[in-house]
Amino acid sequence: MRIGVVFPQTEIGGHVRDVRAYAEAADGLGYSHVAAYDHVLGADPAVHSPWNGPYDVHTTFHEPFVLFGYLAAVTALEMVTNIIILPQRQTALVAKQAAEVDLLTDGRFRLGVGLGWNAVEYQALGKRFTDRGRRSEEQIALLRRLLSEQSVTFEGEHEQIVGAGISPLPVQRPIPIWLGGQSPAAYRRIGRLADGWFPQVQPGPDLDRARAIVEQAAAEAGRDPAALGLEGRARWGGDLGELVGQVEAWRGAGASHLSVNTMNAGLETVGDHIGVLARVADALGIAPTTDRG
């Protein structure tokens, strides 16, 4: 199981020195990848009242593709979008940005996509919210072609391209596309289309039920369910033993990847986040980069 980190979007702020320090520390400690969340815009609670979303206009979010272009120059980490809100973005532009990140990282990139939850954001970006699931399936099909073919002609219900393509193409052809989501419809979509998935539930009965839907949908689509990657998430809550237990639960559940998430745990500085990552790496026996054979 490959163990990475969740970039602490909401707490690391806008100082480039902190962004770089965090990523370089994660790389040096031996973590395999860095995952970043996506929100282009936040809603103003004073305008959209009552507001019950987990993020708003005051919550900091770095743009993942731009962030990864920067981090590619200072670390050897795999970059993972977890997730890009695909239906609120232009498909061809996502393909272009993904290809560029893949090139800059020499093929160390996973494109995680999902539907999101914020209708305010969709409206501001000029995209429909209500049909986002259906549109995303067409987008994924088009993404795979754009990321592997020089010239693409595609006539879909929502997407049309006639004899066009991106250049340069990525190192990985196509880039692995992983999906998020936590509904039966999302699980079926994962089984049909994804190279891997990000469960939003913990190991146990909820994960078992989700996995059953994913695997049935994969089998019905003529795909091998065992070939799908699975990335869990272990959340830091101040107890090292408890976090190690989460990691082992995901390992026992057959996860191929896991990310350590230090957000929303009362950590005040980038140094605090790095300090927790160091303790976790030591407890899990992750070898520092300089010690790798």
C-alpha positions as CSV (number, residue, x, y, z in Angstrom):
1,M,0.0,0.0,0.0
2,R,1.4,3.4,-1.1
3,I,1.1,6.0,1.6
4,G,0.8,9.7,0.7
5,V,-0.6,12.9,2.2
6,V,-3.5,15.3,1.8
7,F,-2.3,18.8,1.0
8,P,-3.9,20.9,3.8
9,Q,-5.7,23.3,1.5
10,T,-7.8,25.0,4.1
11,E,-5.0,25.7,6.5
12,I,-1.8,26.2,4.6
13,G,-2.8,29.7,3.3
14,G,-1.3,31.7,0.5
15,H,2.4,31.8,1.5
16,V,4.5,30.0,-1.2
17,R,7.2,29.3,1.4
18,D,4.7,27.2,3.4
19,V,3.4,25.4,0.3
20,R,7.0,24.5,-0.7
21,A,8.1,23.5,2.8
22,Y,5.1,21.2,3.3
23,A,5.6,19.4,0.0
24,E,9.4,19.1,0.3
25,A,9.0,17.7,3.9
26,A,6.4,15.1,2.7
27,D,8.7,14.1,-0.1
28,G,11.8,13.9,2.2
29,L,9.9,11.8,4.8
30,G,9.2,9.2,2.2
31,Y,5.6,9.7,1.4
32,S,4.6,8.6,-2.1
33,H,2.1,11.2,-3.2
34,V,0.3,14.4,-2.4
35,A,-3.5,14.7,-3.0
36,A,-5.2,18.0,-3.4
37,Y,-8.9,19.0,-3.2
38,D,-10.6,21.3,-5.7
39,H,-12.8,24.4,-5.3
40,V,-12.6,27.2,-7.8
41,L,-15.0,29.5,-5.9
42,G,-16.5,29.7,-2.4
43,A,-19.9,30.9,-1.6
44,D,-20.5,34.0,0.5
45,P,-22.7,32.9,3.5
46,A,-24.0,36.4,3.9
47,V,-25.6,36.1,0.4
48,H,-26.4,32.4,0.4
49,S,-28.1,32.2,3.8
50,P,-28.5,29.8,5.5
51,W,-25.3,28.3,4.4
52,N,-24.5,24.7,5.5
53,G,-21.6,23.8,3.3
54,P,-18.2,22.8,4.8
55,Y,-16.4,25.5,2.9
56,D,-17.2,29.1,2.0
57,V,-15.7,32.2,0.4
58,H,-13.2,32.6,3.2
59,T,-11.8,29.0,2.9
60,T,-8.4,28.9,1.1
61,F,-8.0,26.6,-1.9
62,H,-5.0,26.5,-4.2
63,E,-5.9,25.5,-7.8
64,P,-4.6,21.9,-8.1
65,F,-3.2,21.9,-11.6
66,V,-1.3,25.1,-11.1
67,L,-0.2,23.9,-7.6
68,F,1.1,20.6,-9.1
69,G,3.0,22.4,-11.8
70,Y,4.9,24.2,-9.1
71,L,5.4,21.1,-6.9
72,A,6.7,19.1,-9.8
73,A,9.7,21.3,-9.9
74,V,10.6,20.9,-6.2
75,T,9.5,17.3,-5.3
76,A,9.4,13.8,-6.8
77,L,6.0,13.1,-5.3
78,E,3.1,11.6,-7.4
79,M,0.4,14.3,-7.8
80,V,-3.2,13.3,-7.3
81,T,-6.4,15.4,-7.7
82,N,-8.8,14.1,-5.1
83,I,-10.9,15.3,-6.7
84,I,-11.3,17.8,-9.6
85,I,-14.9,18.8,-10.0
86,L,-15.1,17.7,-13.6
87,P,-18.6,18.8,-14.8
88,Q,-18.0,22.4,-13.8
89,R,-14.9,22.5,-16.0
90,Q,-14.3,22.4,-19.8
91,T,-13.3,18.9,-20.7
92,A,-10.7,19.8,-23.3
93,L,-9.1,22.3,-20.9
94,V,-8.9,19.7,-18.2
95,A,-7.2,17.3,-20.6
96,K,-4.7,20.0,-21.5
97,Q,-3.9,20.8,-17.9
98,A,-3.7,17.1,-16.9
99,A,-1.4,16.3,-19.8
100,E,0.9,19.2,-18.7
101,V,1.1,18.0,-15.1
102,D,1.8,14.5,-16.3
103,L,4.7,15.7,-18.4
104,L,6.1,17.9,-15.7
105,T,6.0,15.0,-13.2
106,D,7.4,12.5,-15.8
107,G,4.2,10.4,-15.5
108,R,3.6,10.7,-11.7
109,F,0.0,11.8,-11.9
110,R,-3.4,10.4,-11.2
111,L,-6.5,12.4,-12.3
112,G,-9.2,12.0,-9.7
113,V,-12.5,13.5,-10.7
114,G,-16.0,13.8,-9.2
115,L,-19.2,15.8,-9.2
116,G,-18.9,18.2,-6.3
117,W,-21.8,19.5,-4.2
118,N,-21.8,23.3,-4.5
119,A,-24.5,24.6,-6.9
120,V,-23.3,28.2,-6.3
121,E,-19.9,27.2,-7.8
122,Y,-21.5,25.6,-10.9
123,Q,-23.6,28.6,-11.5
124,A,-20.6,31.0,-11.4
125,L,-18.7,28.8,-13.8
126,G,-21.6,28.6,-16.3
127,K,-22.3,24.9,-16.0
128,R,-25.5,23.0,-15.1
129,F,-25.7,21.4,-11.7
130,T,-28.6,19.1,-12.1
131,D,-27.2,16.8,-14.9
132,R,-23.6,16.8,-13.7
133,G,-23.5,13.0,-13.2
134,R,-24.6,12.2,-16.8
135,R,-22.4,14.8,-18.3
136,S,-19.4,13.5,-16.4
137,E,-19.6,10.0,-18.0
138,E,-19.3,11.6,-21.4
139,Q,-16.5,13.8,-20.2
140,I,-14.5,10.8,-19.0
141,A,-14.9,9.0,-22.3
142,L,-13.6,12.2,-24.1
143,L,-10.8,12.7,-21.6
144,R,-9.4,9.2,-22.3
145,R,-9.3,9.9,-26.0
146,L,-7.8,13.4,-25.7
147,L,-5.1,12.0,-23.4
148,S,-4.1,9.2,-25.8
149,E,-4.9,10.3,-29.4
150,Q,-3.3,13.1,-31.4
151,S,-6.5,14.0,-33.3
152,V,-10.0,13.4,-31.9
153,T,-13.4,13.6,-33.4
154,F,-16.1,13.2,-30.8
155,E,-19.9,13.7,-31.3
156,G,-21.7,13.3,-27.9
157,E,-24.8,14.7,-26.4
158,H,-22.8,17.4,-24.5
159,E,-19.4,17.4,-26.0
160,Q,-18.3,17.9,-29.7
161,I,-14.8,17.9,-31.1
162,V,-14.0,17.7,-34.8
163,G,-10.4,16.8,-35.7
164,A,-8.6,18.4,-32.8
165,G,-6.2,17.4,-30.1
166,I,-3.6,18.4,-27.6
167,S,0.1,18.5,-28.0
168,P,2.3,17.5,-26.4
169,L,0.5,14.4,-25.2
170,P,1.2,13.1,-21.7
171,V,3.7,10.5,-20.7
172,Q,0.9,8.1,-19.5
173,R,-1.5,7.4,-22.4
174,P,-4.0,7.6,-21.0
175,I,-3.5,9.1,-17.6
176,P,-5.3,7.0,-14.9
177,I,-8.7,8.4,-14.1
178,W,-9.9,7.8,-10.5
179,L,-13.4,8.7,-9.3
180,G,-14.9,9.9,-6.1
181,G,-18.5,9.8,-4.9
182,Q,-20.7,8.2,-2.2
183,S,-24.0,7.2,-3.7
184,P,-25.1,4.0,-5.4
185,A,-25.1,5.9,-8.8
186,A,-21.5,7.0,-8.1
187,Y,-20.5,3.5,-7.2
188,R,-21.9,2.1,-10.4
189,R,-20.2,4.8,-12.4
190,I,-16.9,3.9,-10.7
191,G,-17.3,0.2,-11.5
192,R,-18.1,1.0,-15.2
193,L,-15.5,3.7,-15.8
194,A,-12.8,4.2,-13.2
195,D,-9.2,3.0,-12.9
196,G,-9.5,3.5,-9.2
197,W,-11.7,5.1,-6.6
198,F,-11.7,7.2,-3.4
199,P,-14.2,5.8,-0.9
200,Q,-15.8,8.3,1.4
201,V,-16.6,5.7,4.0
202,Q,-14.4,3.8,6.4
203,P,-13.5,0.0,6.3
204,G,-16.4,-2.0,7.6
205,P,-20.0,-2.7,6.6
206,D,-20.4,0.7,4.7
207,L,-17.2,0.0,2.6
208,D,-18.3,-3.6,2.0
209,R,-21.7,-2.4,0.7
210,A,-20.0,0.2,-1.5
211,R,-17.5,-2.2,-2.9
212,A,-20.2,-4.8,-3.7
213,I,-21.9,-2.2,-6.0
214,V,-18.6,-1.2,-7.6
215,E,-17.6,-4.7,-8.3
216,Q,-20.9,-5.8,-9.6
217,A,-21.0,-2.8,-12.0
218,A,-17.4,-3.6,-13.1
219,A,-18.2,-7.2,-13.8
220,E,-21.4,-6.3,-15.7
221,A,-19.3,-3.9,-17.9
222,G,-16.8,-6.7,-18.7
223,R,-14.1,-5.3,-16.4
224,D,-11.9,-7.0,-13.8
225,P,-13.0,-5.6,-10.4
226,A,-9.7,-6.6,-8.9
227,A,-7.9,-4.3,-11.3
228,L,-9.4,-1.2,-9.7
229,G,-7.2,0.8,-7.3
230,L,-8.6,2.0,-4.0
231,E,-7.3,4.9,-1.9
232,G,-8.3,5.2,1.7
233,R,-7.8,8.2,4.0
234,A,-6.5,8.2,7.6
235,R,-7.5,11.3,9.5
236,W,-5.2,12.8,12.3
237,G,-7.1,13.5,15.4
238,G,-4.2,13.8,17.9
239,D,-3.8,10.1,18.8
240,L,-1.0,8.3,16.9
241,G,-2.2,4.9,17.8
242,E,-5.7,5.6,16.5
243,L,-4.3,6.8,13.2
244,V,-2.1,3.7,12.8
245,G,-5.2,1.7,13.5
246,Q,-7.0,3.5,10.6
247,V,-4.0,2.7,8.3
248,E,-4.0,-0.9,9.2
249,A,-7.8,-1.1,8.7
250,W,-7.4,0.2,5.1
251,R,-4.5,-2.2,4.6
252,G,-6.7,-5.1,5.7
253,A,-9.4,-3.8,3.3
254,G,-7.1,-4.2,0.4
255,A,-6.4,-0.5,-0.3
256,S,-3.7,0.1,-2.9
257,H,-3.1,3.7,-1.7
258,L,-3.8,5.7,1.4
259,S,-3.5,9.4,2.2
260,V,-2.8,10.9,5.7
261,N,-5.0,13.9,6.3
262,T,-4.0,16.4,9.0
263,M,-6.6,19.1,8.3
264,N,-9.2,20.1,10.8
265,A,-7.1,18.8,13.7
266,G,-6.2,22.1,15.4
267,L,-2.8,22.4,13.8
268,E,-1.8,26.0,13.6
269,T,1.3,26.2,11.4
270,V,2.8,24.4,8.5
271,G,5.5,23.2,11.0
272,D,2.8,21.6,13.0
273,H,1.5,19.6,10.0
274,I,5.0,18.6,9.1
275,G,5.7,17.5,12.7
276,V,2.6,15.2,12.6
277,L,3.7,13.7,9.2
278,A,7.1,13.0,10.7
279,R,5.6,11.1,13.7
280,V,3.2,9.2,11.4
281,A,6.0,8.2,9.0
282,D,8.1,7.0,11.9
283,A,5.3,5.0,13.4
284,L,4.5,3.4,10.0
285,G,8.1,2.6,9.1
286,I,8.1,4.8,6.0
287,A,11.7,5.2,4.9
288,P,13.0,8.7,4.3
289,T,13.8,9.5,0.7
290,T,17.6,9.6,1.4
291,D,17.4,6.1,2.9
292,R,15.6,4.4,0.0
293,G,17.6,1.7,-1.6
